Amino acid sequence: MSHTLYKPVATRVQRSELACPGSNPTMIDKAADSAADYVFLDLEDAVAPGDKEQARKNIIQALNDIDWKAKGKTVSVRINGLDTHYMYRDVVDVMEQAGDKLDTILIPKVGTPHDVYMVEAMVNQIEQAKKLPNTVGLEALIETALGMANVEEIARQQYTRRLEALHFGVADFSASRRSRTVVIGGLNPDYPGDQWHAAIDRMVTACRAFGLRAIDGPFGDFSSPDDYIKSAKRAAVLGCEGKWAIHPSQIALANDVFSPPPAEVDRARRIIAALAEAAAQGKGAASLDGRMIDAASERMAQNVVQVADAIAAKQGAAAA
């Protein structure tokens, strides 16, 4: 193991992330009552230019009026891009008027580490000026060729201490690369395999190297739950810990795919127990169910148990 280690910046249960347009207060209310772990209130792509200001007001009101934590939700706001004139007012108004109710800000189309730094500087100043009791985290959408080309530098966080997660924004990434697609997040039958594998794999590796969470983005055909599940499973295998839901019907699917199955959790606990017993006997490895297990097995098992325990704690808190 290298002497240079980056511990997880922040641990959150983020199996399902429901996208909700800020221009629709009714949908915001429904999102708060949904089974999603995470809700991001959108000021960007889901909101028409003429509705941006009203959407911002709607979101500020919803952040203040709804007890998101009591509903078991982590709540985020996706601001507009740094290349728009909406972005600065998004950060200033939301932070000044409802920053104490906000968990994270989702930054779209991040291309370089300096994009994150700009938002970081604004959030820092507002938190100090308003004496906010909480620290608002940042999350970055990797959805351009430039962002993917710089993903390791973005994840490295040399310009920020707030960055928690990277999200793969497959739709804009496709447009940026001029990829041929048939459905957002789906597979083109002309490609013999998973055309998103390399991009997601690179982003996940960058996240895990520098202590960030890795989240998969949208799947556009909400009339096809089977294809959503396949997409989510591919992302989970690569190391993502959650996926967007652009429709309420996708929430339960994401929660299921990104929750460790009970049998997997049980085996993980038995691995940890067996290696603890072996260590007490001066052994570095052991046998379980006819297979050799060692320190690497324990690290993988710990990952499973940590996720299961976090989910159980979240569900317990929501029930209370």
C-alpha positions as CSV (number, residue, x, y, z in Angstrom):
1,M,0.0,0.0,0.0
2,S,1.3,3.4,-0.9
3,H,2.2,5.8,1.9
4,T,0.0,8.3,0.1
5,L,-3.6,7.7,1.0
6,Y,-6.8,9.7,0.3
7,K,-9.5,8.8,2.8
8,P,-13.2,9.1,1.8
9,V,-14.1,12.8,1.9
10,A,-17.7,12.2,2.9
11,T,-19.8,9.1,3.3
12,R,-23.5,9.3,2.2
13,V,-26.0,6.8,1.1
14,Q,-26.6,7.7,-2.5
15,R,-28.1,4.6,-4.2
16,S,-30.8,6.6,-6.0
17,E,-30.7,10.2,-7.0
18,L,-34.0,11.7,-8.1
19,A,-33.8,14.6,-10.6
20,C,-36.5,17.1,-10.0
21,P,-37.0,20.3,-12.0
22,G,-37.1,23.4,-9.9
23,S,-39.8,24.9,-12.1
24,N,-42.4,22.4,-10.8
25,P,-43.3,22.8,-7.1
26,T,-45.7,19.8,-7.2
27,M,-42.9,17.5,-8.3
28,I,-40.6,18.9,-5.6
29,D,-43.2,18.0,-3.0
30,K,-43.5,14.5,-4.4
31,A,-39.7,14.1,-4.5
32,A,-39.5,14.9,-0.8
33,D,-42.0,12.1,-0.1
34,S,-40.3,9.6,-2.4
35,A,-38.1,6.6,-1.5
36,A,-35.0,8.3,-3.1
37,D,-31.9,8.6,-1.0
38,Y,-30.9,11.8,-2.8
39,V,-32.9,14.5,-4.5
40,F,-31.3,17.1,-6.7
41,L,-33.4,20.2,-7.4
42,D,-32.5,21.3,-10.9
43,L,-31.9,24.8,-12.1
44,E,-30.1,23.7,-15.3
45,D,-31.2,21.4,-18.2
46,A,-34.7,20.6,-16.9
47,V,-35.6,24.3,-16.6
48,A,-36.3,26.5,-19.6
49,P,-34.5,29.9,-19.8
50,G,-37.7,31.9,-19.1
51,D,-38.3,29.9,-16.0
52,K,-34.9,30.1,-14.4
53,E,-35.6,32.9,-11.9
54,Q,-38.9,31.4,-10.7
55,A,-37.4,28.0,-10.4
56,R,-34.7,29.4,-8.2
57,K,-37.4,31.0,-6.0
58,N,-39.3,27.7,-5.9
59,I,-36.2,25.8,-4.8
60,I,-35.3,28.3,-2.1
61,Q,-38.9,28.0,-0.7
62,A,-38.8,24.2,-0.9
63,L,-35.5,24.0,0.9
64,N,-36.8,26.2,3.7
65,D,-40.4,24.7,4.0
66,I,-39.6,21.0,3.7
67,D,-37.8,19.1,6.5
68,W,-35.7,17.1,4.1
69,K,-33.7,15.4,6.9
70,A,-36.9,14.2,8.6
71,K,-37.9,12.7,5.3
72,G,-34.6,10.8,5.1
73,K,-33.3,12.8,2.2
74,T,-30.0,14.3,1.2
75,V,-30.9,17.4,-0.8
76,S,-28.7,19.0,-3.5
77,V,-29.2,21.8,-6.1
78,R,-27.8,21.6,-9.6
79,I,-26.8,25.1,-10.5
80,N,-26.5,26.4,-14.1
81,G,-23.1,26.1,-15.9
82,L,-20.3,28.5,-15.3
83,D,-20.6,29.6,-18.9
84,T,-24.0,31.1,-18.2
85,H,-25.1,34.3,-16.5
86,Y,-27.5,32.4,-14.3
87,M,-24.8,30.6,-12.3
88,Y,-23.7,33.3,-9.9
89,R,-27.2,34.2,-8.8
90,D,-27.9,30.5,-8.3
91,V,-25.1,30.2,-5.9
92,V,-25.6,33.5,-4.1
93,D,-29.4,33.3,-3.8
94,V,-29.6,29.7,-2.8
95,M,-26.7,29.9,-0.3
96,E,-27.7,33.2,1.3
97,Q,-31.4,32.3,1.6
98,A,-31.3,28.6,2.2
99,G,-27.7,27.5,2.6
100,D,-28.3,26.1,6.1
101,K,-30.8,23.6,4.6
102,L,-28.6,22.4,1.8
103,D,-26.4,19.4,1.7
104,T,-24.5,19.7,-1.6
105,I,-24.3,21.8,-4.8
106,L,-24.1,19.8,-8.1
107,I,-21.9,21.6,-10.6
108,P,-22.6,20.7,-14.3
109,K,-20.2,20.3,-17.1
110,V,-17.1,20.6,-15.0
111,G,-14.1,20.7,-17.4
112,T,-11.2,21.7,-15.2
113,P,-10.4,21.8,-11.5
114,H,-10.7,25.6,-11.6
115,D,-14.4,25.3,-12.3
116,V,-14.9,23.6,-9.0
117,Y,-12.6,26.1,-7.3
118,M,-14.8,29.0,-8.5
119,V,-17.9,27.6,-6.9
120,E,-15.8,26.6,-3.8
121,A,-14.6,30.2,-3.4
122,M,-18.2,31.6,-3.6
123,V,-19.6,29.1,-1.2
124,N,-16.7,29.7,1.3
125,Q,-17.4,33.4,1.3
126,I,-21.1,33.1,1.7
127,E,-20.8,30.6,4.5
128,Q,-18.5,32.9,6.4
129,A,-20.6,36.0,5.8
130,K,-23.9,34.3,6.8
131,K,-22.2,32.4,9.6
132,L,-23.9,29.2,8.4
133,P,-23.7,26.3,10.9
134,N,-23.2,23.6,8.2
135,T,-20.7,22.9,5.5
136,V,-22.2,22.6,2.0
137,G,-20.4,19.9,-0.1
138,L,-19.8,20.0,-3.8
139,E,-20.4,17.4,-6.5
140,A,-19.2,17.6,-10.1
141,L,-20.8,16.3,-13.3
142,I,-18.3,14.8,-15.7
143,E,-20.2,15.2,-18.9
144,T,-17.8,16.7,-21.5
145,A,-14.8,15.4,-23.3
146,L,-12.7,18.1,-21.5
147,G,-14.0,17.0,-18.1
148,M,-13.2,13.3,-18.8
149,A,-9.7,14.3,-20.1
150,N,-9.1,16.1,-16.8
151,V,-11.0,13.8,-14.5
152,E,-8.0,12.8,-12.4
153,E,-7.0,16.4,-11.8
154,I,-10.6,17.3,-10.9
155,A,-10.8,14.4,-8.5
156,R,-7.5,15.2,-6.9
157,Q,-9.1,18.3,-5.2
158,Q,-5.9,20.4,-4.9
159,Y,-8.2,23.4,-5.2
160,T,-11.1,22.4,-3.0
161,R,-11.9,20.6,0.3
162,R,-15.6,20.4,-0.4
163,L,-15.7,18.0,-3.4
164,E,-17.5,14.8,-2.4
165,A,-18.5,13.0,-5.6
166,L,-18.3,12.8,-9.4
167,H,-21.3,12.0,-11.6
168,F,-21.2,10.6,-15.1
169,G,-23.4,12.7,-17.3
170,V,-23.9,10.4,-20.2
171,A,-26.2,12.6,-22.3
172,D,-24.0,15.7,-22.6
173,F,-20.9,13.4,-22.7
174,S,-22.4,11.8,-25.8
175,A,-23.0,15.1,-27.4
176,S,-19.5,16.4,-26.5
177,R,-17.9,13.4,-28.1
178,R,-20.3,13.1,-31.0
179,S,-21.1,9.5,-30.0
180,R,-23.8,7.7,-31.8
181,T,-26.6,6.9,-29.3
182,V,-30.0,5.4,-29.4
183,V,-31.2,6.3,-25.9
184,I,-29.7,8.3,-23.1
185,G,-27.4,5.9,-21.2
186,G,-28.4,2.9,-23.4
187,L,-26.2,0.8,-25.7
188,N,-25.9,1.2,-29.4
189,P,-26.3,-2.2,-31.1
190,D,-23.7,-1.2,-33.6
191,Y,-21.1,-1.3,-30.9
192,P,-20.0,-4.8,-29.8
193,G,-20.1,-4.2,-26.0
194,D,-20.7,-1.4,-23.6
195,Q,-19.8,1.9,-25.2
196,W,-19.8,3.7,-21.7
197,H,-17.5,1.2,-20.0
198,A,-14.2,3.1,-20.5
199,A,-15.6,6.4,-19.4
200,I,-17.3,5.2,-16.3
201,D,-14.3,3.0,-15.4
202,R,-12.0,6.0,-15.7
203,M,-14.2,8.2,-13.6
204,V,-14.6,5.5,-10.9
205,T,-10.9,4.9,-10.7
206,A,-10.3,8.7,-10.2
207,C,-12.9,8.8,-7.5
208,R,-11.6,5.9,-5.6
209,A,-8.0,7.1,-5.9
210,F,-8.9,10.4,-4.2
211,G,-11.7,9.5,-1.8
212,L,-14.8,10.6,-3.8
213,R,-18.1,8.8,-4.4
214,A,-18.8,7.7,-7.9
215,I,-22.4,8.1,-9.2
216,D,-23.8,6.9,-12.5
217,G,-26.1,9.3,-14.4
218,P,-29.4,8.9,-16.2
219,F,-31.1,6.3,-18.3
220,G,-33.5,7.9,-20.6
221,D,-36.1,5.2,-21.4
222,F,-38.1,5.1,-18.2
223,S,-40.6,2.7,-19.9
224,S,-38.0,0.0,-19.9
225,P,-37.1,-1.0,-16.3
226,D,-35.2,-4.1,-17.5
227,D,-32.8,-1.9,-19.5
228,Y,-32.4,0.5,-16.6
229,I,-31.5,-2.4,-14.3
230,K,-28.9,-3.7,-16.8
231,S,-27.4,-0.2,-17.0
232,A,-27.4,0.1,-13.2
233,K,-25.8,-3.3,-12.7
234,R,-23.0,-2.5,-15.2
235,A,-22.2,0.7,-13.2
236,A,-22.4,-1.1,-9.9
237,V,-19.9,-3.8,-11.1
238,L,-17.5,-1.0,-12.0
239,G,-17.7,0.5,-8.6
240,C,-20.4,3.2,-8.8
241,E,-22.5,3.4,-5.6
242,G,-25.6,4.9,-7.1
243,K,-27.5,6.1,-10.2
244,W,-29.8,8.8,-11.2
245,A,-33.6,8.4,-11.4
246,I,-35.2,10.7,-13.9
247,H,-38.6,9.1,-13.2
248,P,-40.0,8.0,-9.8
249,S,-40.4,4.4,-11.2
250,Q,-36.6,4.2,-11.4
251,I,-36.0,4.9,-7.7
252,A,-36.8,1.4,-6.4
253,L,-34.7,-0.2,-9.2
254,A,-31.7,1.9,-8.2
255,N,-32.2,1.2,-4.5
256,D,-32.3,-2.5,-5.1
257,V,-29.3,-2.7,-7.5
258,F,-27.0,-0.7,-5.2
259,S,-28.0,-2.4,-2.0
260,P,-25.8,-5.4,-1.2
261,P,-28.0,-8.6,-1.2
262,P,-28.4,-10.2,2.2
263,A,-26.5,-13.3,1.2
264,E,-23.5,-11.1,0.1
265,V,-23.6,-9.2,3.4
266,D,-23.8,-12.5,5.4
267,R,-20.8,-13.9,3.5
268,A,-18.9,-10.6,4.0
269,R,-19.4,-10.8,7.8
270,R,-18.3,-14.4,7.8
271,I,-15.1,-13.5,5.9
272,I,-14.3,-10.8,8.5
273,A,-15.0,-13.2,11.4
274,A,-13.0,-16.1,9.8
275,L,-10.0,-13.9,9.2
276,A,-10.2,-12.5,12.8
277,E,-10.1,-16.0,14.1
278,A,-7.2,-16.9,11.8
279,A,-5.3,-13.8,13.0
280,A,-5.7,-14.9,16.6
281,Q,-4.0,-18.1,15.6
282,G,-1.1,-16.2,13.9
283,K,-2.4,-17.0,10.4
284,G,-2.7,-14.4,7.6
285,A,-5.1,-16.4,5.5
286,A,-8.0,-18.8,6.1
287,S,-10.5,-21.0,4.2
288,L,-14.2,-20.3,3.9
289,D,-16.7,-22.3,1.9
290,G,-13.8,-24.1,0.2
291,R,-12.1,-21.0,-0.9
292,M,-8.9,-19.2,0.3
293,I,-9.5,-15.8,1.8
294,D,-6.9,-13.2,2.9
295,A,-6.4,-9.5,3.6
296,A,-7.7,-8.5,0.2
297,S,-10.8,-10.6,0.8
298,E,-11.3,-8.7,4.1
299,R,-11.0,-5.3,2.4
300,M,-13.7,-6.3,-0.1
301,A,-15.9,-7.7,2.7
302,Q,-15.5,-4.5,4.7
303,N,-16.7,-2.5,1.7
304,V,-19.9,-4.6,1.6
305,V,-20.5,-4.4,5.3
306,Q,-19.9,-0.6,5.4
307,V,-22.5,-0.1,2.7
308,A,-25.0,-2.4,4.4
309,D,-24.6,-0.7,7.8
310,A,-25.0,2.8,6.3
311,I,-28.2,1.8,4.5
312,A,-29.5,0.2,7.7
313,A,-28.6,3.3,9.8
314,K,-30.4,5.5,7.2
315,Q,-33.5,3.3,7.3
316,G,-33.5,3.2,11.1
317,A,-33.2,7.0,11.3
318,A,-36.1,7.5,8.8
319,A,-38.3,5.1,10.8
320,A,-37.6,6.9,14.0
